[in-house]
Amino acid sequence: MTYPIDPLASSPTRRDALLAGVAFASTLALPTFATAASSSTTFEGPMTMATVTTKDGTEIFYKDWGPKDVQPIMFHHGWPLSSDDWDVQMMFFLANGFRVVAHDRRGHGRSAQVSEGHDMDHYAADAFAVVETLDLRNAVHIGHSTGGGEVARYVAKYGEPSGRVAKAVLVSAVPPLMLKTESNPEGTPMEVFDGFRNGTAGNRAQFFLDVANGPFYGFNRDGAKVYPGVIQNWWRQGMMGSAKAHYDGIKAFSETDQTADLQAITVPTLVLHGDDDQVVPIADAALKSVKLLKNGTLKVYKGYPHGMLTTHADVINPDLLAFIRS
C-alpha cells in the first residue's frame, strides 16, 4: 500500500533539508580492518541465530530464506537500522521464487557490538564473509542509504573480482560523497553531521524518534499520513544497535568518497531515488552516481522520501523485480 505524502512539496536544498531534520539535536553536548572469513557459528538457546565470524572475530548475524538452488538476492540496510528493515522486500522476493539474504551490519541489530571497524572497508569485508560462507553466486546486491555505499564498496572490491555478483541496486544511496568539500561544493556541510553525532551521543532514544517521525519517511510534509508502527519499528531497530557503532558510522556514510568504487563497477546497476529525499538529497547522490557508473540506469520517483522502500513498497518492489528479471 502506498502511504500518501504530498507529491507537490517543493524539494528542499541539501543544507535546509538535513538541518531541519537534525536542528533539534544541535544543542546536545558530546564530550582495523578485517577480511572475510568462511566460518560460521550458532548460538544455542531458545532460538538459534545464524552468524558468520569474520577474521577479526566479529559475529555478523544474517537471515537466509528460501531455496538454495535459485538466484540469491542480498540486502544491505541503512543507518542505524538492521536487516529487519528489509522484511517487506524479503517476503516479496521470496514469494517470487528467489533466495533472500540479509545481514545486520557490525554493531547494528543482532551483530556483535564491537568497538572498532565501523567504516566502509569493514562493512564490505563483513558482507563478503556472509557471501563466502553461504557460497552466494550470481547474486543481486541491493543497498539502501548507507547500505548503498556498502554495496558499492563490496561490488567493486569483492563482488566483481570474485565473480559472484550479477547486478547491483542503489536505493536512496549515499555515494558518491555526502560531505561538502572544495571538490564537492554541492555536498552537505559538516555541521549537519555534527548534529547527527550530537543527537546520537546525547539522547539517542529521542533523536531516533524525531528522525523517523520527521524527514526519514517524509512524515513532516503537509498532508502526510503518519504511521506510528513504522516510526516505532525504525526506533526499535536503531535502539537494538550500539551507540558507538552508530556514532562512528556517521563518518563512514558522510565522509567516504566512493567515486572510485562507482567507476570500477561494470555489472548492470539500477539507481533509484526520490526527489523529495530530505536525508540524502538526490542532486549530490543519484544524479552524480549514475554518471560515474559504466552500466547504470537511473529512475527518479517524484515526491518520494528517503524511506520510500517502506512507504512505497508497492511501487518499488515491482520495479526491482523487473530490473532483476530483465
C-alpha atoms as a printed R data frame, in Angstrom:
    type eleno elety resid chain resno      x       y       z
1   ATOM     1    CA   MET     A     1  0.000   0.000   0.000
2   ATOM     2    CA   THR     A     2  1.299   3.482  -0.833
3   ATOM     3    CA   TYR     A     3  1.218   5.894   2.069
4   ATOM     4    CA   PRO     A     4  0.051   9.315   0.824
5   ATOM     5    CA   ILE     A     5  2.575  12.115   1.108
6   ATOM     6    CA   ASP     A     6  2.385  15.467  -0.621
7   ATOM     7    CA   PRO     A     7  3.896  14.989  -4.098
8   ATOM     8    CA   LEU     A     8  3.788  18.745  -4.735
9   ATOM     9    CA   ALA     A     9  6.003  19.648  -1.790
10  ATOM    10    CA   SER     A    10  8.968  21.614  -3.045
11  ATOM    11    CA   SER     A    11 12.320  19.816  -2.974
12  ATOM    12    CA   PRO     A    12 14.479  21.154  -0.140
13  ATOM    13    CA   THR     A    13 18.004  22.363  -0.546
14  ATOM    14    CA   ARG     A    14 20.553  19.870   0.794
15  ATOM    15    CA   ARG     A    15 21.522  22.196   3.629
16  ATOM    16    CA   ASP     A    16 17.987  23.157   4.689
17  ATOM    17    CA   ALA     A    17 16.575  19.645   4.412
18  ATOM    18    CA   LEU     A    18 19.137  17.988   6.615
19  ATOM    19    CA   LEU     A    19 19.426  20.883   9.039
20  ATOM    20    CA   ALA     A    20 15.665  20.697   9.521
21  ATOM    21    CA   GLY     A    21 15.957  17.033  10.332
22  ATOM    22    CA   VAL     A    22 18.664  17.446  12.941
23  ATOM    23    CA   ALA     A    23 18.388  21.003  14.233
24  ATOM    24    CA   PHE     A    24 16.781  19.784  17.424
25  ATOM    25    CA   ALA     A    25 19.943  17.846  18.227
26  ATOM    26    CA   SER     A    26 22.372  20.703  17.733
27  ATOM    27    CA   THR     A    27 22.247  21.808  21.358
28  ATOM    28    CA   LEU     A    28 23.164  18.398  22.743
29  ATOM    29    CA   ALA     A    29 26.733  18.181  24.016
30  ATOM    30    CA   LEU     A    30 29.257  15.487  23.413
31  ATOM    31    CA   PRO     A    31 32.123  15.005  25.485
32  ATOM    32    CA   THR     A    32 41.290  -2.200  11.537
33  ATOM    33    CA   PHE     A    33 40.436  -3.739   9.007
34  ATOM    34    CA   ALA     A    34 39.036  -7.351   8.734
35  ATOM    35    CA   THR     A    35 38.727  -9.520   5.659
36  ATOM    36    CA   ALA     A    36 36.057 -12.115   5.094
37  ATOM    37    CA   ALA     A    37 36.094 -15.490   6.787
38  ATOM    38    CA   SER     A    38 34.231 -18.595   5.759
39  ATOM    39    CA   SER     A    39 33.451 -19.971   9.220
40  ATOM    40    CA   SER     A    40 30.009 -19.758  10.781
41  ATOM    41    CA   THR     A    41 28.650 -20.300  14.234
42  ATOM    42    CA   THR     A    42 25.309 -20.536  16.037
43  ATOM    43    CA   PHE     A    43 24.095 -19.572  19.459
44  ATOM    44    CA   GLU     A    44 22.353 -22.254  21.486
45  ATOM    45    CA   GLY     A    45 19.258 -21.262  23.406
46  ATOM    46    CA   PRO     A    46 15.544 -20.726  22.970
47  ATOM    47    CA   MET     A    47 16.254 -19.508  19.425
48  ATOM    48    CA   THR     A    48 19.111 -20.360  17.081
49  ATOM    49    CA   MET     A    49 20.741 -17.351  15.442
50  ATOM    50    CA   ALA     A    50 22.783 -17.806  12.300
51  ATOM    51    CA   THR     A    51 26.054 -15.882  12.369
52  ATOM    52    CA   VAL     A    52 29.305 -15.607  10.476
53  ATOM    53    CA   THR     A    53 32.535 -14.840  12.306
54  ATOM    54    CA   THR     A    54 34.931 -12.554  10.436
55  ATOM    55    CA   LYS     A    55 38.710 -12.807  10.713
56  ATOM    56    CA   ASP     A    56 38.789 -10.112  13.376
57  ATOM    57    CA   GLY     A    57 36.350 -12.172  15.475
58  ATOM    58    CA   THR     A    58 33.213 -10.123  14.815
59  ATOM    59    CA   GLU     A    59 29.989 -12.129  14.731
60  ATOM    60    CA   ILE     A    60 27.652 -10.991  11.958
61  ATOM    61    CA   PHE     A    61 24.000 -12.043  12.159
62  ATOM    62    CA   TYR     A    62 22.228 -12.979   8.940
63  ATOM    63    CA   LYS     A    63 18.917 -14.295   7.587
64  ATOM    64    CA   ASP     A    64 18.867 -16.806   4.725
65  ATOM    65    CA   TRP     A    65 15.400 -17.710   3.453
66  ATOM    66    CA   GLY     A    66 14.204 -19.755   0.504
67  ATOM    67    CA   PRO     A    67 15.573 -22.452  -1.807
68  ATOM    68    CA   LYS     A    68 19.353 -22.669  -2.020
69  ATOM    69    CA   ASP     A    69 19.413 -23.576  -5.718
70  ATOM    70    CA   VAL     A    70 17.850 -20.356  -7.068
71  ATOM    71    CA   GLN     A    71 19.275 -16.890  -7.679
72  ATOM    72    CA   PRO     A    72 20.084 -15.110  -4.409
73  ATOM    73    CA   ILE     A    73 19.335 -11.502  -3.567
74  ATOM    74    CA   MET     A    74 21.318  -9.955  -0.728
75  ATOM    75    CA   PHE     A    75 20.026  -6.860   1.048
76  ATOM    76    CA   HIS     A    76 22.189  -4.229   2.781
77  ATOM    77    CA   HIS     A    77 20.409  -1.977   5.287
78  ATOM    78    CA   GLY     A    78 20.789   1.703   6.108
79  ATOM    79    CA   TRP     A    79 21.922   3.576   9.211
80  ATOM    80    CA   PRO     A    80 21.127   2.925  12.088
81  ATOM    81    CA   LEU     A    81 18.841   0.013  11.266
82  ATOM    82    CA   SER     A    82 19.097  -3.763  10.792
83  ATOM    83    CA   SER     A    83 18.176  -6.473   8.332
84  ATOM    84    CA   ASP     A    84 14.613  -6.234   9.670
85  ATOM    85    CA   ASP     A    85 14.193  -3.101   7.579
86  ATOM    86    CA   TRP     A    86 14.097  -5.387   4.524
87  ATOM    87    CA   ASP     A    87 11.274  -7.666   5.739
88  ATOM    88    CA   VAL     A    88  8.759  -6.432   3.154
89  ATOM    89    CA   GLN     A    89 11.220  -6.861   0.280
90  ATOM    90    CA   MET     A    90 12.420 -10.253   1.527
91  ATOM    91    CA   MET     A    91  8.877 -11.609   1.718
92  ATOM    92    CA   PHE     A    92  8.066 -10.185  -1.724
93  ATOM    93    CA   PHE     A    93 11.074 -11.752  -3.444
94  ATOM    94    CA   LEU     A    94 10.713 -14.998  -1.536
95  ATOM    95    CA   ALA     A    95  7.194 -15.250  -2.943
96  ATOM    96    CA   ASN     A    96  8.632 -14.605  -6.405
97  ATOM    97    CA   GLY     A    97 10.982 -17.571  -6.243
98  ATOM    98    CA   PHE     A    98 14.261 -16.057  -5.054
99  ATOM    99    CA   ARG     A    99 16.622 -16.916  -2.223
100 ATOM   100    CA   VAL     A   100 16.814 -13.861   0.046
101 ATOM   101    CA   VAL     A   101 19.659 -12.994   2.389
102 ATOM   102    CA   ALA     A   102 20.179 -10.029   4.691
103 ATOM   103    CA   HIS     A   103 22.633  -9.337   7.487
104 ATOM   104    CA   ASP     A   104 22.943  -6.911  10.378
105 ATOM   105    CA   ARG     A   105 25.957  -4.660   9.900
106 ATOM   106    CA   ARG     A   106 28.591  -4.901  12.639
107 ATOM   107    CA   GLY     A   107 27.399  -3.020  15.709
108 ATOM   108    CA   HIS     A   108 23.822  -3.000  14.405
109 ATOM   109    CA   GLY     A   109 20.852  -5.209  15.239
110 ATOM   110    CA   ARG     A   110 21.912  -8.647  16.466
111 ATOM   111    CA   SER     A   111 25.526  -8.484  15.263
112 ATOM   112    CA   ALA     A   112 28.349  -8.060  17.759
113 ATOM   113    CA   GLN     A   113 28.700  -4.610  19.299
114 ATOM   114    CA   VAL     A   114 32.410  -4.305  18.645
115 ATOM   115    CA   SER     A   115 34.259  -1.084  19.333
116 ATOM   116    CA   GLU     A   116 36.141  -0.751  16.056
117 ATOM   117    CA   GLY     A   117 35.721  -1.284  12.325
118 ATOM   118    CA   HIS     A   118 32.743   0.966  11.629
119 ATOM   119    CA   ASP     A   119 33.808   2.033   8.142
120 ATOM   120    CA   MET     A   120 33.032   1.094   4.546
121 ATOM   121    CA   ASP     A   121 36.027  -1.215   4.228
122 ATOM   122    CA   HIS     A   122 34.923  -3.341   7.164
123 ATOM   123    CA   TYR     A   123 31.272  -3.173   6.100
124 ATOM   124    CA   ALA     A   124 32.176  -4.586   2.678
125 ATOM   125    CA   ALA     A   125 34.508  -7.222   4.128
126 ATOM   126    CA   ASP     A   126 31.814  -8.359   6.559
127 ATOM   127    CA   ALA     A   127 29.315  -8.668   3.707
128 ATOM   128    CA   PHE     A   128 31.842 -10.778   1.792
129 ATOM   129    CA   ALA     A   129 32.206 -13.032   4.825
130 ATOM   130    CA   VAL     A   130 28.481 -13.762   4.614
131 ATOM   131    CA   VAL     A   131 28.647 -14.267   0.827
132 ATOM   132    CA   GLU     A   132 31.557 -16.706   1.072
133 ATOM   133    CA   THR     A   133 30.055 -18.674   3.935
134 ATOM   134    CA   LEU     A   134 26.738 -19.096   2.119
135 ATOM   135    CA   ASP     A   135 28.541 -19.517  -1.223
136 ATOM   136    CA   LEU     A   136 26.302 -16.973  -2.928
137 ATOM   137    CA   ARG     A   137 26.856 -16.799  -6.680
138 ATOM   138    CA   ASN     A   138 25.162 -14.830  -9.456
139 ATOM   139    CA   ALA     A   139 23.805 -12.647  -6.663
140 ATOM   140    CA   VAL     A   140 21.957  -9.362  -6.867
141 ATOM   141    CA   HIS     A   141 23.011  -6.890  -4.159
142 ATOM   142    CA   ILE     A   142 20.531  -4.213  -3.104
143 ATOM   143    CA   GLY     A   143 21.561  -1.455  -0.710
144 ATOM   144    CA   HIS     A   144 19.611   1.375   0.886
145 ATOM   145    CA   SER     A   145 21.245   4.610   2.065
146 ATOM   146    CA   THR     A   146 24.455   3.645   3.918
147 ATOM   147    CA   GLY     A   147 23.796   0.127   2.634
148 ATOM   148    CA   GLY     A   148 24.125   1.541  -0.868
149 ATOM   149    CA   GLY     A   149 27.624   2.674  -0.004
150 ATOM   150    CA   GLU     A   150 28.319  -0.787   1.359
151 ATOM   151    CA   VAL     A   151 27.095  -2.352  -1.890
152 ATOM   152    CA   ALA     A   152 29.266  -0.047  -3.994
153 ATOM   153    CA   ARG     A   153 32.390  -0.898  -1.986
154 ATOM   154    CA   TYR     A   154 31.512  -4.611  -1.863
155 ATOM   155    CA   VAL     A   155 30.839  -4.971  -5.597
156 ATOM   156    CA   ALA     A   156 33.960  -3.023  -6.575
157 ATOM   157    CA   LYS     A   157 36.329  -4.715  -4.124
158 ATOM   158    CA   TYR     A   158 34.908  -8.221  -3.681
159 ATOM   159    CA   GLY     A   159 31.832  -8.990  -5.755
160 ATOM   160    CA   GLU     A   160 33.191  -8.422  -9.253
161 ATOM   161    CA   PRO     A   161 36.749  -9.641  -8.570
162 ATOM   162    CA   SER     A   162 35.346 -12.903  -7.162
163 ATOM   163    CA   GLY     A   163 32.814 -13.287  -9.970
164 ATOM   164    CA   ARG     A   164 29.941 -13.654  -7.511
165 ATOM   165    CA   VAL     A   165 27.752 -10.655  -8.411
166 ATOM   166    CA   ALA     A   166 25.258 -10.359 -11.265
167 ATOM   167    CA   LYS     A   167 23.653  -6.966 -10.669
168 ATOM   168    CA   ALA     A   168 23.502  -4.165  -8.109
169 ATOM   169    CA   VAL     A   169 20.856  -1.725  -6.939
170 ATOM   170    CA   LEU     A   170 21.488   1.538  -5.070
171 ATOM   171    CA   VAL     A   171 18.354   2.904  -3.371
172 ATOM   172    CA   SER     A   172 18.427   6.402  -1.841
173 ATOM   173    CA   ALA     A   173 22.137   5.687  -1.510
174 ATOM   174    CA   VAL     A   174 24.896   7.883  -0.080
175 ATOM   175    CA   PRO     A   175 27.536   7.597  -2.865
176 ATOM   176    CA   PRO     A   176 29.487   9.185  -4.299
177 ATOM   177    CA   LEU     A   177 30.125  11.593  -1.354
178 ATOM   178    CA   MET     A   178 27.750  13.355   1.015
179 ATOM   179    CA   LEU     A   179 30.116  15.823   2.704
180 ATOM   180    CA   LYS     A   180 30.636  19.309   1.324
181 ATOM   181    CA   THR     A   181 34.275  19.792   0.327
182 ATOM   182    CA   GLU     A   182 36.209  22.032  -2.037
183 ATOM   183    CA   SER     A   183 35.813  19.413  -4.750
184 ATOM   184    CA   ASN     A   184 32.204  18.649  -3.767
185 ATOM   185    CA   PRO     A   185 30.641  22.081  -3.153
186 ATOM   186    CA   GLU     A   186 27.105  20.714  -3.566
187 ATOM   187    CA   GLY     A   187 27.554  18.460  -0.548
188 ATOM   188    CA   THR     A   188 26.189  18.698   2.968
189 ATOM   189    CA   PRO     A   189 28.025  20.933   5.493
190 ATOM   190    CA   MET     A   190 29.900  19.219   8.316
191 ATOM   191    CA   GLU     A   191 27.679  20.973  10.869
192 ATOM   192    CA   VAL     A   192 24.754  18.815   9.760
193 ATOM   193    CA   PHE     A   193 26.635  15.615  10.526
194 ATOM   194    CA   ASP     A   194 27.839  17.103  13.790
195 ATOM   195    CA   GLY     A   195 24.153  17.455  14.622
196 ATOM   196    CA   PHE     A   196 23.692  13.751  13.920
197 ATOM   197    CA   ARG     A   197 26.639  12.961  16.186
198 ATOM   198    CA   ASN     A   198 25.336  15.179  18.989
199 ATOM   199    CA   GLY     A   199 21.898  13.609  18.767
200 ATOM   200    CA   THR     A   200 23.281  10.075  18.727
201 ATOM   201    CA   ALA     A   201 25.622  10.617  21.670
202 ATOM   202    CA   GLY     A   202 23.458  12.951  23.737
203 ATOM   203    CA   ASN     A   203 19.946  11.474  23.578
204 ATOM   204    CA   ARG     A   204 19.828   8.705  21.013
205 ATOM   205    CA   ALA     A   205 16.369   7.483  22.001
206 ATOM   206    CA   GLN     A   206 14.704  10.843  21.359
207 ATOM   207    CA   PHE     A   207 16.839  11.618  18.320
208 ATOM   208    CA   PHE     A   208 15.842   8.373  16.633
209 ATOM   209    CA   LEU     A   209 12.160   9.058  17.283
210 ATOM   210    CA   ASP     A   210 12.475  12.527  15.789
211 ATOM   211    CA   VAL     A   211 14.276  11.336  12.648
212 ATOM   212    CA   ALA     A   212 11.727   8.590  11.991
213 ATOM   213    CA   ASN     A   213  8.798  10.886  12.747
214 ATOM   214    CA   GLY     A   214 10.200  13.629  10.540
215 ATOM   215    CA   PRO     A   215 12.446  13.603   7.466
216 ATOM   216    CA   PHE     A   216 13.176   9.898   7.021
217 ATOM   217    CA   TYR     A   217  9.723   8.918   5.771
218 ATOM   218    CA   GLY     A   218  8.544  12.406   4.847
219 ATOM   219    CA   PHE     A   219  6.080  12.355   7.730
220 ATOM   220    CA   ASN     A   220  6.925  16.040   8.331
221 ATOM   221    CA   ARG     A   221  5.378  17.019   4.999
222 ATOM   222    CA   ASP     A   222  1.982  18.704   4.847
223 ATOM   223    CA   GLY     A   223 -0.726  16.150   4.190
224 ATOM   224    CA   ALA     A   224  1.422  13.163   5.095
225 ATOM   225    CA   LYS     A   225 -0.336  10.278   6.801
226 ATOM   226    CA   VAL     A   226  1.840   9.261   9.733
227 ATOM   227    CA   TYR     A   227  2.068   5.576  10.638
228 ATOM   228    CA   PRO     A   228  3.101   5.139  14.301
229 ATOM   229    CA   GLY     A   229  4.023   1.494  13.740
230 ATOM   230    CA   VAL     A   230  6.558   2.447  11.069
231 ATOM   231    CA   ILE     A   231  8.120   5.001  13.418
232 ATOM   232    CA   GLN     A   232  8.214   2.525  16.290
233 ATOM   233    CA   ASN     A   233  9.811  -0.137  14.105
234 ATOM   234    CA   TRP     A   234 12.533   2.276  12.975
235 ATOM   235    CA   TRP     A   235 13.199   3.223  16.608
236 ATOM   236    CA   ARG     A   236 13.219  -0.434  17.692
237 ATOM   237    CA   GLN     A   237 15.804  -1.362  15.095
238 ATOM   238    CA   GLY     A   238 18.013   1.603  15.913
239 ATOM   239    CA   MET     A   239 17.979   1.062  19.651
240 ATOM   240    CA   MET     A   240 18.995  -2.597  19.205
241 ATOM   241    CA   GLY     A   241 22.364  -1.448  17.924
242 ATOM   242    CA   SER     A   242 25.439   0.070  19.503
243 ATOM   243    CA   ALA     A   243 25.622   3.808  20.118
244 ATOM   244    CA   LYS     A   244 29.360   3.624  19.348
245 ATOM   245    CA   ALA     A   245 28.736   1.902  16.016
246 ATOM   246    CA   HIS     A   246 26.064   4.448  15.138
247 ATOM   247    CA   TYR     A   247 28.284   7.372  16.120
248 ATOM   248    CA   ASP     A   248 31.269   6.127  14.125
249 ATOM   249    CA   GLY     A   249 29.016   5.173  11.225
250 ATOM   250    CA   ILE     A   250 28.106   8.820  10.647
251 ATOM   251    CA   LYS     A   251 31.657   9.470   9.478
252 ATOM   252    CA   ALA     A   252 31.513   6.365   7.296
253 ATOM   253    CA   PHE     A   253 28.362   7.355   5.428
254 ATOM   254    CA   SER     A   254 29.132  11.071   5.179
255 ATOM   255    CA   GLU     A   255 32.886  11.281   4.526
256 ATOM   256    CA   THR     A   256 33.670   8.221   2.396
257 ATOM   257    CA   ASP     A   257 34.386   9.229  -1.198
258 ATOM   258    CA   GLN     A   258 33.149   6.344  -3.340
259 ATOM   259    CA   THR     A   259 33.825   7.823  -6.740
260 ATOM   260    CA   ALA     A   260 36.392   5.122  -7.494
261 ATOM   261    CA   ASP     A   261 34.019   2.366  -6.351
262 ATOM   262    CA   LEU     A   262 31.310   3.516  -8.736
263 ATOM   263    CA   GLN     A   263 33.772   3.853 -11.619
264 ATOM   264    CA   ALA     A   264 35.023   0.304 -11.035
265 ATOM   265    CA   ILE     A   265 31.590  -1.326 -11.203
266 ATOM   266    CA   THR     A   266 30.734  -2.869 -14.579
267 ATOM   267    CA   VAL     A   267 27.687  -5.037 -13.783
268 ATOM   268    CA   PRO     A   268 24.230  -3.599 -14.538
269 ATOM   269    CA   THR     A   269 23.370  -1.206 -11.720
270 ATOM   270    CA   LEU     A   270 19.987   0.361 -11.020
271 ATOM   271    CA   VAL     A   271 19.948   3.678  -9.157
272 ATOM   272    CA   LEU     A   272 16.638   4.584  -7.506
273 ATOM   273    CA   HIS     A   273 15.983   7.854  -5.654
274 ATOM   274    CA   GLY     A   274 13.082  10.017  -4.553
275 ATOM   275    CA   ASP     A   275 13.270  13.684  -5.473
276 ATOM   276    CA   ASP     A   276 11.942  14.663  -2.022
277 ATOM   277    CA   ASP     A   277 14.640  12.782  -0.113
278 ATOM   278    CA   GLN     A   278 15.423  15.027   2.869
279 ATOM   279    CA   VAL     A   279 18.181  12.779   4.247
280 ATOM   280    CA   VAL     A   280 20.259  12.067   1.130
281 ATOM   281    CA   PRO     A   281 19.119  14.725  -1.354
282 ATOM   282    CA   ILE     A   282 19.185  13.460  -4.907
283 ATOM   283    CA   ALA     A   283 21.299  16.193  -6.511
284 ATOM   284    CA   ASP     A   284 24.507  15.170  -4.766
285 ATOM   285    CA   ALA     A   285 23.798  11.442  -4.785
286 ATOM   286    CA   ALA     A   286 21.933   9.542  -7.502
287 ATOM   287    CA   LEU     A   287 22.289  12.227 -10.159
288 ATOM   288    CA   LYS     A   288 26.072  12.046  -9.771
289 ATOM   289    CA   SER     A   289 26.347   8.295  -9.197
290 ATOM   290    CA   VAL     A   290 24.674   7.315 -12.448
291 ATOM   291    CA   LYS     A   291 27.211   9.380 -14.389
292 ATOM   292    CA   LEU     A   292 30.090   7.504 -12.759
293 ATOM   293    CA   LEU     A   293 28.722   4.014 -13.402
294 ATOM   294    CA   LYS     A   294 29.699   2.225 -16.612
295 ATOM   295    CA   ASN     A   295 26.381   0.379 -16.836
296 ATOM   296    CA   GLY     A   296 23.979   2.412 -14.705
297 ATOM   297    CA   THR     A   297 20.274   3.178 -15.039
298 ATOM   298    CA   LEU     A   298 18.562   5.945 -13.067
299 ATOM   299    CA   LYS     A   299 14.924   6.058 -12.008
300 ATOM   300    CA   VAL     A   300 13.606   9.068 -10.083
301 ATOM   301    CA   TYR     A   301 10.373   8.984  -8.070
302 ATOM   302    CA   LYS     A   302  8.539  12.295  -7.793
303 ATOM   303    CA   GLY     A   303  7.695  13.241  -4.219
304 ATOM   304    CA   TYR     A   304  9.123  10.077  -2.646
305 ATOM   305    CA   PRO     A   305 11.069  10.267   0.651
306 ATOM   306    CA   HIS     A   306 14.294   8.657   1.833
307 ATOM   307    CA   GLY     A   307 12.401   5.706   3.316
308 ATOM   308    CA   MET     A   308 10.456   5.018   0.116
309 ATOM   309    CA   LEU     A   309 11.167   1.278   0.312
310 ATOM   310    CA   THR     A   310  8.700   1.254   3.201
311 ATOM   311    CA   THR     A   311  6.257   3.997   2.247
312 ATOM   312    CA   HIS     A   312  6.030   2.979  -1.404
313 ATOM   313    CA   ALA     A   313  6.922  -0.710  -1.399
314 ATOM   314    CA   ASP     A   314  4.016  -1.431  -3.725
315 ATOM   315    CA   VAL     A   315  5.764   0.640  -6.409
316 ATOM   316    CA   ILE     A   316  9.429  -0.014  -5.655
317 ATOM   317    CA   ASN     A   317  9.244  -3.804  -5.295
318 ATOM   318    CA   PRO     A   318  7.839  -4.459  -8.791
319 ATOM   319    CA   ASP     A   319 10.446  -2.089 -10.259
320 ATOM   320    CA   LEU     A   320 13.194  -4.041  -8.518
321 ATOM   321    CA   LEU     A   321 11.738  -7.310  -9.774
322 ATOM   322    CA   ALA     A   322 11.571  -6.045 -13.349
323 ATOM   323    CA   PHE     A   323 15.235  -4.989 -13.240
324 ATOM   324    CA   ILE     A   324 16.393  -8.297 -11.766
325 ATOM   325    CA   ARG     A   325 14.463 -10.319 -14.347
326 ATOM   326    CA   SER     A   326 15.453  -8.135 -17.288
